[in-house]
Amino acid sequence: MGRLRIVKPIPYTVTGGVMVGAQRVATPSPKEAAIAVGSYGNNDILVGLDFGADVQIDTLIVGYIVNSLPLLEIRYGATTGVGGVIANVSAALGDGLPPYFYLVTLPTPVLARYIEIRPAPGTTTAPYFTVGVVAAGLAVMPFYGREWGAGRTIDDASNVERLFGGGFGIDQGAITTGYQWTCGDLQPEEVVSLYRIARSVGVSRSILVIEDDDAPAVGERIHWGLFRKLEAYERLDPSNTRWSFQIWDWA
């Protein structure tokens, strides 16, 4: 079984790329998407990122892909330049419905200042390949994972009113997903790390949560959104703490 990953995304600037509106991948809303209007290959940088300094990362998503799905190559480099290849990744299709995600999870962090996203060798993008979000950071992975009872949620932003005649007045909104879970055996250093994340993002800044980083249908297990509710953690004994979380996803 894979690991639960909770990742505060590291801020970056977009240094360029061949995609139209490449800067949009830095915004939290996936509806502000970068678009590839041509066919591009491995020599083309789709999107380039700069964290501003060398940082450690072990988790990265290229998310909210709604069109064609080429294999992507993720390159990284420290202040001396871009050289190493983190991975060639295919999209996590999940239940076969968009949006799709490319997920990179590393067993040990790499030191990176720059990230380049390119089509993998031998592949090309199709016109109007889109990217809504790119996020990377260093994951908190609780050693004992989460308790039984965790599960995905469904939210409907529609306004529904029962009419006098027995029918319904419906102002339709988006149907979105989410996830809730409890970590029941957090160790002291894990509590500190999660508290720092919760303290810095609150319920108004985006967070990345991976339910199970090596499971099939991983598309549904990737959550990019906001903490919906931040409860107080409960110290059970000096070395075990219980803390429950909820996240609702961007649509």
Secondary structure, DSSP 8 states (H G I E B T S, - for coil): ----EEE-----EEEE-SSBTGGGGGSS-TTS-EEE-S---TTS-SEEEEEEEEEEEEEEEEEEE-S----EEEEEE-TT---EEEEEE--B-TTS-S-EEEEEEEEEEEEEEEEEEEE-TT----TTEEE-EEEEE-EE--TT---TT-EEEEEE--EEEE-TTS-EEEE---EEEEEEEEEEEE-HHHHHHHHHHHHHHTTTS-EEEES-TT-SSGGGGEEEEEEEEE---EEEETTEEEEEEEEEE--
